[in-house]
Amino acid sequence: MAGAGGGGNDVQWCFSQVKGAIDDDVAEADIISTVEFNHSGELLATGDKGGRVVIFQQETENKSQPQCRSEYNVYSTFQSHEPEFDYLKSLEIEEKINKIRWLPQKNAAQFLLSTNDKTIKLWKISERDKRPEGYNLKEEDGRYRDAATITTLRVPVFRPMDLMVEASPRRVFANAHTYHINSISVNSDNETYLSADDLRINLWHLEITDRSFNIVDIKPANMEELTEVITAAEFHPHQCNTFVYSSSKGTIRLCDMRASALCDKHSKLFEEPEDPSNRSFFSEIISSISDVKFSHNGRYMMTRDYLSVKIWDLNMENRPVETYQVHEYLRSKLCSLYENDCIFDKFECCWNGNDSVVMTGSYNNFFRMLDRSQRRDVTLEASRESCKPRQVLKPRRVCAGGKRKKDEISVDSLDFNKKILHTAWHPQENIIAVATTNNLYIFQEKVN
Amino acid sequence: MINTMECAVDAQSLISISLRKIHNSRTQRGGIKLHKNLLVSYVLRNARQVYMNEKYAEIYRMQQYEEVMTVCNEIQELNPLDLVEDCEEQTGDCCGSANESASLCGALLPVSHQAPAVQHLQPSSACSVPLALQSEEVCKAPEPSFYRSCCAEAYPVSNCDFSPVNNMHCNKTTVLDLDTHVVTTVENGYLHQDCCASLQQCCQGAQSPAKKRKLDFGYYVSEIEEVPDFTPCKRAKFEDSSYASTEPLDTSNISNLISIFGSGFTGLVSRQADLEQALNGQFCSKQALASLGAWTRAIVAF
């Protein structure tokens, strides 16, 4: 497959696979809470509300049959986090996986970090396809042989076995966060990573679990003066001293760890002044940033707030270079969305491999592809109705008001329970993973 | 200016919806979500601003003519020159500070009780900056010069105990700091200071026995004595501090507040009207809504 080209209207997306139960009655534990490709794109990890991690692996492409695109099949499943109870504060700690981040591969094994509200764990996923056979003192089932019956000695050998994928927790990073962890990000130095909660950001070394450095603390002396919280944080993809964090007030701060040990003082503050004509009861809520992602080339970053996606140039702080409306038709519905809590949904966003297209989710199982280079956008739907193999996805349109055209869907018909919060884009190819409530859809570029 | 035309939901219902969300969040799995509750408190603040602006405008319009006529009549009975000078001295003091001394004008105005509170409501938090602006605008109107001095009169404690339901909870909030496990009780200190200078007098020990309160005055006097300088009083550190111990208190606070708002702000104001009659009208009725400021801050402070 060619490298990731434009993903907007040039690319036609078609259905590849869907994972998860078809049942309409969704068990809460099965709700997908995070989706992440690894650095090569070969592995795709999902985390759910029940604390489980499921990893899919891309089958090696069959070169002789280019039509048969590689599929993702289950590679490993394990229980990452369990529900806990903090007796000191009488608080239950949810097992829901908030984020998964892969470490770059260094050897045969794969490593990922997974986190719930309080604890981060480093998991090693390794394959075992051989096992030793021919021990002298033990039978194959493990029972010890009677020494008297041993007359000869042999050297045990490795024999092939059915592939077994093992996941084992190698590190547990606990007790460093008073508030709920919302982000983790692995540094480009491959030795450290950061974890962020509502008020603080901590820096860890991957090898050391009993200590972490606090690098950002925005907790006010008097909690009554609290006006904003940290909503997301990420390390720069190349500069190991740089990271950003976004706030509930719609600002992004870029910090340089070389400047001081405690990065409360930012190096750059990215903020766009509010449009006073849009002021409403809910202005603060819809300006809260739910996700921030650096571009792969490290020159831009993207932020997602409730109604829009903004692309920022790291060299320009006073306004974004691009702004895309995701679902502007919801602006007149904010009251209802506040009542049913949808206004608090935290949508994520992602870049394609060459930073030319960005993607984010919406309601009614719609997701949006925003082509930066061609300044075009398209709305697609992840639904069971378009599940035939290689079926091309048809662009969808939402009618904000007035006469509804054919094939359009009116705002009032949107299903706000069907939301796409988590999406991921393969780092090199035009393959995307889109998570609906409890299903994972994989779409690929149409190959002619 | 908040665009209130965007939807049919009015400020009042938004406030009750928001309070309900905050109340429900306490029982949600995973503990209280700081981010969500912070956002809800912003909606609460915005709705409160709009509601209070509407209310003030309404009350001001209602009373404007009536008050002016009453005052004019009374002034004509006294020496017009003396009184006019006193009243004008008060003019500059209104919006920025709240430490007017008792004035003749105040003594003269047994019925002008509601609107004056407008000018004094300047909660110190950023939450209410637009409110202060509103107050200033009203202050600049000529007639209210009569109202301003009302609060600074001979009945200082009226603000403390506005509610006949003995709603001490509305004036006191409990905050648990998750990091240090310190439980902080915040009196309605800031608000008292802003709302009415007279409170300073009462808090500094001027529990004038001459004040006849039909409400739970005694309670407030004792509470206020503990904090003469309005700093939040810190309770001893709780070894096993948990939400369990503070929750019943806070839940009942919120339930109480919700039940008040459930009956609408008119319910609250009507209580004021009853009290006014009982206490001969020397009284800031807007303190009820002012207490929202303390609640807003308290709700934010998880």
Boltz contact constraints between the chains, C-beta under 6 A:
constraints:
  - contact:
      token1: [A, 89]
      token2: [B, 242]
      max_distance: 6.0
  - contact:
      token1: [A, 90]
      token2: [B, 242]
      max_distance: 6.0
  - contact:
      token1: [A, 90]
      token2: [B, 243]
      max_distance: 6.0
  - contact:
      token1: [A, 90]
      token2: [B, 244]
      max_distance: 6.0
  - contact:
      token1: [A, 91]
      token2: [B, 31]
      max_distance: 6.0
  - contact:
      token1: [A, 92]
      token2: [B, 29]
      max_distance: 6.0
  - contact:
      token1: [A, 94]
      token2: [B, 30]
      max_distance: 6.0
  - contact:
      token1: [A, 178]
      token2: [B, 178]
      max_distance: 6.0
  - contact:
      token1: [A, 178]
      token2: [B, 179]
      max_distance: 6.0
  - contact:
      token1: [A, 179]
      token2: [B, 34]
      max_distance: 6.0
  - contact:
      token1: [A, 198]
      token2: [B, 34]
      max_distance: 6.0
  - contact:
      token1: [A, 198]
      token2: [B, 35]
      max_distance: 6.0
  - contact:
      token1: [A, 223]
      token2: [B, 175]
      max_distance: 6.0
  - contact:
      token1: [A, 223]
      token2: [B, 301]
      max_distance: 6.0
  - contact:
      token1: [A, 224]
      token2: [B, 297]
      max_distance: 6.0
  - contact:
      token1: [A, 224]
      token2: [B, 301]
      max_distance: 6.0
  - contact:
      token1: [A, 226]
      token2: [B, 300]
      max_distance: 6.0
  - contact:
      token1: [A, 229]
      token2: [B, 34]
      max_distance: 6.0
  - contact:
      token1: [A, 229]
      token2: [B, 35]
      max_distance: 6.0
  - contact:
      token1: [A, 248]
      token2: [B, 35]
      max_distance: 6.0
  - contact:
      token1: [A, 279]
      token2: [B, 2]
      max_distance: 6.0
  - contact:
      token1: [A, 279]
      token2: [B, 3]
      max_distance: 6.0
  - contact:
      token1: [A, 280]
      token2: [B, 3]
      max_distance: 6.0
  - contact:
      token1: [A, 280]
      token2: [B, 6]
      max_distance: 6.0
  - contact:
      token1: [A, 281]
      token2: [B, 43]
      max_distance: 6.0
  - contact:
      token1: [A, 281]
      token2: [B, 46]
      max_distance: 6.0
  - contact:
      token1: [A, 281]
      token2: [B, 47]
      max_distance: 6.0
  - contact:
      token1: [A, 284]
      token2: [B, 42]
      max_distance: 6.0
  - contact:
      token1: [A, 285]
      token2: [B, 39]
      max_distance: 6.0
  - contact:
      token1: [A, 335]
      token2: [B, 7]
      max_distance: 6.0
  - contact:
      token1: [A, 335]
      token2: [B, 9]
      max_distance: 6.0
  - contact:
      token1: [A, 344]
      token2: [B, 36]
      max_distance: 6.0
